Amino acid sequence: MKHRKSCGFTLIELLVVIAVIAILIALLLPAVQQAREAARRSQCKNNLKQYGLALHNYHDTHQILPPGSLRGTGLAWGFVAHLLPFIDQANVYATIDFEQTDCAQFILNQQAAGLPDPSSILLPIVTCPSDPNSQVQLLSGPTGPTPNSYNTGRLYPSDYLGVSGSKESSSGMCPFNGILNGDGILYTKSRTRFGDVTDGLSTTFLVGERGIPADWGWGWPICGGTECEQYISAERGLAPPDLPPDTNQSILSFWSWHTGGTHFLMGDGAVRFLSTSIDYPTLLSLSTRSNGEVVGEF
C-alpha cells in the first residue's frame, strides 16, 4: 500500500511536521508573552521616570513640589494637573483654571460647550501598558458605567498615585477632605520641599503604582476626590495583581499588573521595583519623609 503524498511529503511525514510546528509554537508562545510583558514593564518604569523628571523640574522652578491635591468646594485638582507643562503638555495645562474651586463642574461646563478640557485628553504617561484597564476613556457620573461615581464627564484614569505617607485618613475611607497632615510627600494641600525630606530622597517614595480597578471608578489624575484618587498611603501594604474592583484592597493599596511586585518612584528620581512580600515596617519607613528611620537594603 502506497501513502499519498502532499507537496512531496507522505501523509505521515506531513502530520509529523505539523506536530513539530505545534510543539515549537507551544514552546515559543510563553517566551513571546514574557518578552512583551518585559517591554510593557520597561515602559511603565519609564513613565515613572518621566514623573520624576517633571517633579524635579517643577521643584527647580517653584522651589517647592506641587500639592498632592487641592481642596475646594467640589472635586480637587491633582498634582498631575500642575505637572502638565513639565511633561510637554502646556496646551492642556492652558485649558485649566485653578481658580475654579470645583474642577468637576468646570470640566463639565467645558465639555458641554465643546471647549478644550484637561481630563478628556489621553496622557500616555499616566497609564501602565501592562494594565488591561488603562487607556480606556471613562464616562463618569450617572449616565456612565459607574453611575454612583462623581461626575467629571469624560476622563482617563491613572495607574500612578502620589504617596501621602504611612497612615490613611482617620476620618473614614476616602473622605472628601482627604489627608491634610500626611507624613509623606504628596497629600491634600501639601507644600513639601526636597529639603523637608530629611529621611533621604533615595529612601522616600514620591509616586507608586496602583492598578486601575475594572470599574474605572478610581484614580482620576487631573480632577478627582483627593485620597484614593490622586494619592494614597502605604498603610495597607502592597497587594497582589488583578484585584476585584471597588474593594478596600484594590482602592487603598498600592498594586500593579506586573508579576511579583510594584514600581515606586523615589525622591531622587530613581524607580524601584518592590516585591509584594517586602517587609512591612520597611515599606512604611520608605513612605515617610522625616521620621528618622534608617532603611537598609530593600
C-alpha atoms as a printed R data frame, in Angstrom:
    type eleno elety resid chain resno       x      y      z
1   ATOM     1    CA   MET     A     1   0.000  0.000  0.000
2   ATOM     2    CA   LYS     A     2   1.381  3.392 -1.011
3   ATOM     3    CA   HIS     A     3   0.951  6.501  1.098
4   ATOM     4    CA   ARG     A     4  -0.484  9.501 -0.647
5   ATOM     5    CA   LYS     A     5   1.878 12.441 -0.983
6   ATOM     6    CA   SER     A     6   1.145 16.139 -0.483
7   ATOM     7    CA   CYS     A     7   3.695 18.606 -1.885
8   ATOM     8    CA   GLY     A     8   6.364 15.912 -1.854
9   ATOM     9    CA   PHE     A     9   5.546 14.657  1.690
10  ATOM    10    CA   THR     A    10   3.751 11.489  2.613
11  ATOM    11    CA   LEU     A    11   0.694 11.995  4.797
12  ATOM    12    CA   ILE     A    12   2.560 10.621  7.836
13  ATOM    13    CA   GLU     A    13   5.504 12.968  7.222
14  ATOM    14    CA   LEU     A    14   3.134 15.903  6.902
15  ATOM    15    CA   LEU     A    15   1.452 15.056 10.206
16  ATOM    16    CA   VAL     A    16   4.851 14.817 11.884
17  ATOM    17    CA   VAL     A    17   5.828 18.261 10.545
18  ATOM    18    CA   ILE     A    18   2.539 19.737 11.796
19  ATOM    19    CA   ALA     A    19   3.082 18.180 15.227
20  ATOM    20    CA   VAL     A    20   6.621 19.578 15.427
21  ATOM    21    CA   ILE     A    21   5.385 23.051 14.441
22  ATOM    22    CA   ALA     A    22   2.664 22.878 17.099
23  ATOM    23    CA   ILE     A    23   5.234 21.934 19.747
24  ATOM    24    CA   LEU     A    24   7.524 24.780 18.691
25  ATOM    25    CA   ILE     A    25   4.658 27.276 18.873
26  ATOM    26    CA   ALA     A    26   3.722 25.998 22.338
27  ATOM    27    CA   LEU     A    27   7.321 26.450 23.449
28  ATOM    28    CA   LEU     A    28   7.778 29.880 21.865
29  ATOM    29    CA   LEU     A    29   4.466 31.485 22.891
30  ATOM    30    CA   PRO     A    30   5.336 31.904 26.600
31  ATOM    31    CA   ALA     A    31   8.694 33.395 25.611
32  ATOM    32    CA   VAL     A    32   6.953 35.865 23.285
33  ATOM    33    CA   GLN     A    33   4.478 36.787 26.016
34  ATOM    34    CA   GLN     A    34   7.300 37.268 28.513
35  ATOM    35    CA   ALA     A    35   9.166 39.488 26.060
36  ATOM    36    CA   ARG     A    36   6.056 41.606 25.524
37  ATOM    37    CA   GLU     A    37   5.481 41.959 29.258
38  ATOM    38    CA   ALA     A    38   9.136 42.893 29.751
39  ATOM    39    CA   ALA     A    39   8.684 45.668 27.184
40  ATOM    40    CA   ARG     A    40   5.482 46.856 28.873
41  ATOM    41    CA   ARG     A    41   7.129 46.772 32.274
42  ATOM    42    CA   SER     A    42  10.054 48.788 30.919
43  ATOM    43    CA   GLN     A    43   7.638 51.394 29.536
44  ATOM    44    CA   CYS     A    44   5.854 51.557 32.882
45  ATOM    45    CA   LYS     A    45   9.170 52.174 34.620
46  ATOM    46    CA   ASN     A    46   9.982 54.881 32.079
47  ATOM    47    CA   ASN     A    47   6.630 56.576 32.766
48  ATOM    48    CA   LEU     A    48   7.566 56.900 36.413
49  ATOM    49    CA   LYS     A    49  10.988 58.248 35.456
50  ATOM    50    CA   GLN     A    50   9.178 60.939 33.461
51  ATOM    51    CA   TYR     A    51   7.148 61.733 36.563
52  ATOM    52    CA   GLY     A    52  10.402 62.077 38.457
53  ATOM    53    CA   LEU     A    53  11.878 64.477 35.912
54  ATOM    54    CA   ALA     A    54   8.682 66.531 35.902
55  ATOM    55    CA   LEU     A    55   8.543 66.746 39.703
56  ATOM    56    CA   HIS     A    56  12.204 67.746 39.943
57  ATOM    57    CA   ASN     A    57  11.804 70.363 37.204
58  ATOM    58    CA   TYR     A    58   8.692 71.700 38.934
59  ATOM    59    CA   HIS     A    59  10.668 71.947 42.193
60  ATOM    60    CA   ASP     A    60  13.552 73.687 40.424
61  ATOM    61    CA   THR     A    61  11.108 76.231 39.009
62  ATOM    62    CA   HIS     A    62   8.921 76.845 42.076
63  ATOM    63    CA   GLN     A    63  11.261 75.816 44.910
64  ATOM    64    CA   ILE     A    64   8.510 73.518 46.168
65  ATOM    65    CA   LEU     A    65   6.665 70.408 44.983
66  ATOM    66    CA   PRO     A    66   3.066 70.667 43.770
67  ATOM    67    CA   PRO     A    67   0.323 69.878 46.275
68  ATOM    68    CA   GLY     A    68  -0.744 66.252 46.103
69  ATOM    69    CA   SER     A    69  -4.248 67.565 45.719
70  ATOM    70    CA   LEU     A    70  -6.084 70.842 46.169
71  ATOM    71    CA   ARG     A    71  -9.309 71.175 48.093
72  ATOM    72    CA   GLY     A    72 -12.205 73.398 47.168
73  ATOM    73    CA   THR     A    73 -15.968 73.343 47.141
74  ATOM    74    CA   GLY     A    74 -16.109 70.221 44.968
75  ATOM    75    CA   LEU     A    75 -13.665 67.789 43.427
76  ATOM    76    CA   ALA     A    76  -9.985 68.697 43.529
77  ATOM    77    CA   TRP     A    77  -7.239 69.460 41.032
78  ATOM    78    CA   GLY     A    78  -4.480 66.842 41.442
79  ATOM    79    CA   PHE     A    79  -0.701 67.147 41.316
80  ATOM    80    CA   VAL     A    80  -0.664 65.808 37.734
81  ATOM    81    CA   ALA     A    81  -2.572 68.921 36.638
82  ATOM    82    CA   HIS     A    82   0.295 71.070 37.948
83  ATOM    83    CA   LEU     A    83   2.884 68.922 36.165
84  ATOM    84    CA   LEU     A    84   1.399 69.271 32.677
85  ATOM    85    CA   PRO     A    85   3.854 71.973 31.475
86  ATOM    86    CA   PHE     A    86   6.717 69.747 32.609
87  ATOM    87    CA   ILE     A    87   5.561 66.710 30.586
88  ATOM    88    CA   ASP     A    88   5.227 68.614 27.294
89  ATOM    89    CA   GLN     A    89   1.520 69.260 27.792
90  ATOM    90    CA   ALA     A    90   1.491 73.064 28.029
91  ATOM    91    CA   ASN     A    91  -1.517 73.270 25.708
92  ATOM    92    CA   VAL     A    92  -3.527 71.004 28.009
93  ATOM    93    CA   TYR     A    93  -2.368 72.996 31.040
94  ATOM    94    CA   ALA     A    94  -3.645 76.164 29.378
95  ATOM    95    CA   THR     A    95  -7.200 74.772 29.495
96  ATOM    96    CA   ILE     A    96  -7.167 74.711 33.344
97  ATOM    97    CA   ASP     A    97  -8.497 77.492 35.538
98  ATOM    98    CA   PHE     A    98  -7.109 76.756 39.011
99  ATOM    99    CA   GLU     A    99  -9.331 79.499 40.426
100 ATOM   100    CA   GLN     A   100 -12.270 77.177 39.860
101 ATOM   101    CA   THR     A   101 -12.786 75.519 43.247
102 ATOM   102    CA   ASP     A   102 -14.952 72.731 41.799
103 ATOM   103    CA   CYS     A   103 -12.883 71.295 38.978
104 ATOM   104    CA   ALA     A   104 -15.613 68.801 38.063
105 ATOM   105    CA   GLN     A   105 -18.187 71.470 37.317
106 ATOM   106    CA   PHE     A   106 -15.603 73.475 35.381
107 ATOM   107    CA   ILE     A   107 -14.717 70.450 33.222
108 ATOM   108    CA   LEU     A   108 -18.373 69.551 32.662
109 ATOM   109    CA   ASN     A   109 -19.046 73.116 31.510
110 ATOM   110    CA   GLN     A   110 -16.074 72.977 29.137
111 ATOM   111    CA   GLN     A   111 -17.156 69.663 27.650
112 ATOM   112    CA   ALA     A   112 -20.794 70.776 27.302
113 ATOM   113    CA   ALA     A   113 -19.658 73.896 25.430
114 ATOM   114    CA   GLY     A   114 -17.356 71.901 23.146
115 ATOM   115    CA   LEU     A   115 -14.304 73.676 24.563
116 ATOM   116    CA   PRO     A   116 -10.930 72.039 25.293
117 ATOM   117    CA   ASP     A   117 -10.593 70.481 28.729
118 ATOM   118    CA   PRO     A   118  -7.735 68.692 30.528
119 ATOM   119    CA   SER     A   119  -9.485 65.452 31.523
120 ATOM   120    CA   SER     A   120 -10.636 64.027 28.186
121 ATOM   121    CA   ILE     A   121  -7.105 64.064 26.714
122 ATOM   122    CA   LEU     A   122  -5.171 60.788 26.903
123 ATOM   123    CA   LEU     A   123  -1.812 61.384 28.563
124 ATOM   124    CA   PRO     A   124   0.163 58.154 27.925
125 ATOM   125    CA   ILE     A   125   2.481 58.909 30.847
126 ATOM   126    CA   VAL     A   126  -0.322 58.322 33.382
127 ATOM   127    CA   THR     A   127  -1.124 54.735 32.390
128 ATOM   128    CA   CYS     A   128   0.785 51.459 32.639
129 ATOM   129    CA   PRO     A   129   0.669 49.414 29.396
130 ATOM   130    CA   SER     A   130   0.501 46.175 31.409
131 ATOM   131    CA   ASP     A   131  -2.859 47.245 32.849
132 ATOM   132    CA   PRO     A   132  -5.754 45.954 30.675
133 ATOM   133    CA   ASN     A   133  -7.954 48.751 32.045
134 ATOM   134    CA   SER     A   134  -5.589 51.531 31.006
135 ATOM   135    CA   GLN     A   135  -6.021 53.992 28.146
136 ATOM   136    CA   VAL     A   136  -9.803 53.497 28.210
137 ATOM   137    CA   GLN     A   137 -11.860 56.663 28.341
138 ATOM   138    CA   LEU     A   138 -14.460 56.658 31.112
139 ATOM   139    CA   LEU     A   139 -17.759 58.489 31.027
140 ATOM   140    CA   SER     A   140 -18.169 59.287 34.706
141 ATOM   141    CA   GLY     A   141 -21.347 60.135 36.532
142 ATOM   142    CA   PRO     A   142 -24.952 58.905 36.357
143 ATOM   143    CA   THR     A   143 -25.025 58.040 32.652
144 ATOM   144    CA   GLY     A   144 -21.717 56.157 32.638
145 ATOM   145    CA   PRO     A   145 -20.728 52.614 33.643
146 ATOM   146    CA   THR     A   146 -20.176 53.718 37.267
147 ATOM   147    CA   PRO     A   147 -23.384 55.698 37.903
148 ATOM   148    CA   ASN     A   148 -22.616 56.185 41.600
149 ATOM   149    CA   SER     A   149 -19.309 57.892 40.869
150 ATOM   150    CA   TYR     A   150 -18.689 61.613 40.935
151 ATOM   151    CA   ASN     A   151 -19.320 63.311 37.607
152 ATOM   152    CA   THR     A   152 -16.439 64.928 35.761
153 ATOM   153    CA   GLY     A   153 -17.603 63.953 32.291
154 ATOM   154    CA   ARG     A   154 -15.115 62.128 30.081
155 ATOM   155    CA   LEU     A   155 -11.736 61.245 31.581
156 ATOM   156    CA   TYR     A   156  -8.858 58.755 31.624
157 ATOM   157    CA   PRO     A   157  -7.985 57.091 34.968
158 ATOM   158    CA   SER     A   158  -4.347 56.677 36.001
159 ATOM   159    CA   ASP     A   159  -2.137 53.846 37.306
160 ATOM   160    CA   TYR     A   160   0.115 56.177 39.323
161 ATOM   161    CA   LEU     A   161  -0.729 57.848 42.627
162 ATOM   162    CA   GLY     A   162   1.235 60.046 44.981
163 ATOM   163    CA   VAL     A   163   2.409 58.586 48.290
164 ATOM   164    CA   SER     A   164   0.922 60.534 51.199
165 ATOM   165    CA   GLY     A   165   2.797 58.686 53.945
166 ATOM   166    CA   SER     A   166   2.273 55.794 56.325
167 ATOM   167    CA   LYS     A   167  -1.290 56.438 57.522
168 ATOM   168    CA   GLU     A   168  -4.699 56.681 55.895
169 ATOM   169    CA   SER     A   169  -7.074 59.440 56.854
170 ATOM   170    CA   SER     A   170  -8.524 58.951 60.333
171 ATOM   171    CA   SER     A   171 -11.964 60.113 59.191
172 ATOM   172    CA   GLY     A   172 -13.033 57.053 57.228
173 ATOM   173    CA   MET     A   173 -12.406 55.535 53.816
174 ATOM   174    CA   CYS     A   174 -11.502 58.060 51.105
175 ATOM   175    CA   PRO     A   175 -13.012 61.114 52.824
176 ATOM   176    CA   PHE     A   176 -13.810 64.150 50.738
177 ATOM   177    CA   ASN     A   177 -11.225 66.300 52.519
178 ATOM   178    CA   GLY     A   178  -8.520 63.677 52.083
179 ATOM   179    CA   ILE     A   179  -5.347 63.649 54.173
180 ATOM   180    CA   LEU     A   180  -4.322 67.107 55.366
181 ATOM   181    CA   ASN     A   181  -1.331 66.131 57.520
182 ATOM   182    CA   GLY     A   182   0.409 63.283 55.706
183 ATOM   183    CA   ASP     A   183   3.866 62.233 56.848
184 ATOM   184    CA   GLY     A   184   4.888 61.563 53.236
185 ATOM   185    CA   ILE     A   185   5.381 63.970 50.338
186 ATOM   186    CA   LEU     A   186   2.105 64.291 48.375
187 ATOM   187    CA   TYR     A   187  -1.239 64.807 50.113
188 ATOM   188    CA   THR     A   188  -4.039 67.384 50.253
189 ATOM   189    CA   LYS     A   189  -2.622 70.913 50.203
190 ATOM   190    CA   SER     A   190   0.876 69.564 50.805
191 ATOM   191    CA   ARG     A   191   3.715 72.060 50.452
192 ATOM   192    CA   THR     A   192   6.743 69.805 50.562
193 ATOM   193    CA   ARG     A   193  10.249 70.883 49.633
194 ATOM   194    CA   PHE     A   194  13.021 68.416 48.964
195 ATOM   195    CA   GLY     A   195  14.813 69.935 51.934
196 ATOM   196    CA   ASP     A   196  11.936 68.691 54.127
197 ATOM   197    CA   VAL     A   197  12.751 65.082 53.221
198 ATOM   198    CA   THR     A   198  15.310 64.519 55.942
199 ATOM   199    CA   ASP     A   199  14.996 60.714 55.731
200 ATOM   200    CA   GLY     A   200  16.788 60.951 52.367
201 ATOM   201    CA   LEU     A   201  15.388 61.306 48.869
202 ATOM   202    CA   SER     A   202  16.749 57.914 47.780
203 ATOM   203    CA   THR     A   203  14.774 56.171 50.528
204 ATOM   204    CA   THR     A   204  11.494 58.088 50.333
205 ATOM   205    CA   PHE     A   205   8.583 57.380 47.991
206 ATOM   206    CA   LEU     A   206   7.161 60.039 45.694
207 ATOM   207    CA   VAL     A   207   4.761 58.117 43.442
208 ATOM   208    CA   GLY     A   208   3.680 54.477 43.254
209 ATOM   209    CA   GLU     A   209   1.616 52.168 41.088
210 ATOM   210    CA   ARG     A   210  -1.980 51.306 41.851
211 ATOM   211    CA   GLY     A   211  -3.748 49.365 39.137
212 ATOM   212    CA   ILE     A   212  -6.971 50.708 37.656
213 ATOM   213    CA   PRO     A   213  -9.940 48.736 39.059
214 ATOM   214    CA   ALA     A   214 -12.148 47.166 36.422
215 ATOM   215    CA   ASP     A   215 -14.950 49.677 37.060
216 ATOM   216    CA   TRP     A   216 -12.571 52.573 36.232
217 ATOM   217    CA   GLY     A   217 -14.098 54.419 39.172
218 ATOM   218    CA   TRP     A   218 -10.862 55.429 40.903
219 ATOM   219    CA   GLY     A   219  -7.595 57.152 40.076
220 ATOM   220    CA   TRP     A   220  -8.667 60.329 38.292
221 ATOM   221    CA   PRO     A   221  -5.384 62.243 37.978
222 ATOM   222    CA   ILE     A   222  -6.466 65.687 36.780
223 ATOM   223    CA   CYS     A   223  -9.678 66.245 38.711
224 ATOM   224    CA   GLY     A   224 -10.752 63.790 41.410
225 ATOM   225    CA   GLY     A   225 -11.523 63.146 45.034
226 ATOM   226    CA   THR     A   226  -8.078 63.537 46.706
227 ATOM   227    CA   GLU     A   227  -7.300 60.400 48.797
228 ATOM   228    CA   CYS     A   228  -7.845 57.219 46.732
229 ATOM   229    CA   GLU     A   229  -7.928 59.294 43.540
230 ATOM   230    CA   GLN     A   230  -4.680 61.252 43.425
231 ATOM   231    CA   TYR     A   231  -2.705 59.750 46.308
232 ATOM   232    CA   ILE     A   232  -2.912 57.019 48.938
233 ATOM   233    CA   SER     A   233  -0.819 55.958 51.930
234 ATOM   234    CA   ALA     A   234   1.267 52.801 52.319
235 ATOM   235    CA   GLU     A   235  -0.656 51.719 55.420
236 ATOM   236    CA   ARG     A   236  -2.281 48.689 53.760
237 ATOM   237    CA   GLY     A   237   0.952 47.366 52.283
238 ATOM   238    CA   LEU     A   238   1.387 46.010 48.765
239 ATOM   239    CA   ALA     A   239  -1.314 43.844 47.221
240 ATOM   240    CA   PRO     A   240  -1.168 41.153 44.510
241 ATOM   241    CA   PRO     A   241  -2.288 41.921 40.935
242 ATOM   242    CA   ASP     A   242  -5.753 41.648 39.391
243 ATOM   243    CA   LEU     A   243  -7.849 42.629 42.396
244 ATOM   244    CA   PRO     A   244 -11.663 42.776 42.295
245 ATOM   245    CA   PRO     A   245 -12.944 46.298 41.685
246 ATOM   246    CA   ASP     A   246 -14.300 48.658 44.298
247 ATOM   247    CA   THR     A   247 -12.833 46.910 47.333
248 ATOM   248    CA   ASN     A   248 -10.769 48.458 50.105
249 ATOM   249    CA   GLN     A   249  -7.760 46.440 48.964
250 ATOM   250    CA   SER     A   250  -7.970 47.496 45.307
251 ATOM   251    CA   ILE     A   251  -8.590 51.148 46.162
252 ATOM   252    CA   LEU     A   252  -6.374 51.797 49.184
253 ATOM   253    CA   SER     A   253  -3.386 49.534 48.432
254 ATOM   254    CA   PHE     A   254  -0.509 50.009 46.039
255 ATOM   255    CA   TRP     A   255  -0.531 47.182 43.478
256 ATOM   256    CA   SER     A   256   0.269 46.557 39.835
257 ATOM   257    CA   TRP     A   257  -0.413 44.155 36.989
258 ATOM   258    CA   HIS     A   258   3.234 43.059 36.984
259 ATOM   259    CA   THR     A   259   4.101 39.679 38.417
260 ATOM   260    CA   GLY     A   260   5.721 39.828 41.832
261 ATOM   261    CA   GLY     A   261   5.689 43.488 42.732
262 ATOM   262    CA   THR     A   262   5.081 47.159 42.139
263 ATOM   263    CA   HIS     A   263   7.096 50.120 40.823
264 ATOM   264    CA   PHE     A   264   7.781 53.153 43.012
265 ATOM   265    CA   LEU     A   265   9.363 56.475 42.112
266 ATOM   266    CA   MET     A   266  11.812 57.585 44.793
267 ATOM   267    CA   GLY     A   267  12.534 61.170 45.746
268 ATOM   268    CA   ASP     A   268  15.882 61.177 43.939
269 ATOM   269    CA   GLY     A   269  14.199 60.214 40.645
270 ATOM   270    CA   ALA     A   270  15.161 56.527 40.711
271 ATOM   271    CA   VAL     A   271  12.475 53.898 40.075
272 ATOM   272    CA   ARG     A   272  12.487 50.774 42.236
273 ATOM   273    CA   PHE     A   273  10.511 47.554 41.725
274 ATOM   274    CA   LEU     A   274   9.488 46.314 45.170
275 ATOM   275    CA   SER     A   275   8.379 42.768 45.883
276 ATOM   276    CA   THR     A   276   4.839 42.242 47.132
277 ATOM   277    CA   SER     A   277   6.404 40.423 50.090
278 ATOM   278    CA   ILE     A   278   8.527 43.415 51.178
279 ATOM   279    CA   ASP     A   279   8.966 43.760 54.929
280 ATOM   280    CA   TYR     A   280   6.007 45.859 56.132
281 ATOM   281    CA   PRO     A   281   7.938 48.141 58.545
282 ATOM   282    CA   THR     A   282  10.433 48.834 55.759
283 ATOM   283    CA   LEU     A   283   7.591 49.796 53.410
284 ATOM   284    CA   LEU     A   284   6.190 52.229 55.980
285 ATOM   285    CA   SER     A   285   9.637 53.713 56.580
286 ATOM   286    CA   LEU     A   286  10.028 54.333 52.847
287 ATOM   287    CA   SER     A   287   6.707 56.180 52.778
288 ATOM   288    CA   THR     A   288   7.620 58.867 55.344
289 ATOM   289    CA   ARG     A   289   9.714 61.958 54.719
290 ATOM   290    CA   SER     A   290  11.162 62.846 58.141
291 ATOM   291    CA   ASN     A   291  10.514 60.163 60.746
292 ATOM   292    CA   GLY     A   292  14.198 59.443 61.256
293 ATOM   293    CA   GLU     A   293  14.125 55.761 60.258
294 ATOM   294    CA   VAL     A   294  17.253 54.148 58.871
295 ATOM   295    CA   VAL     A   295  16.391 52.000 55.842
296 ATOM   296    CA   GLY     A   296  18.868 49.354 54.720
297 ATOM   297    CA   GLU     A   297  18.583 47.178 51.644
298 ATOM   298    CA   PHE     A   298  15.111 46.901 50.158
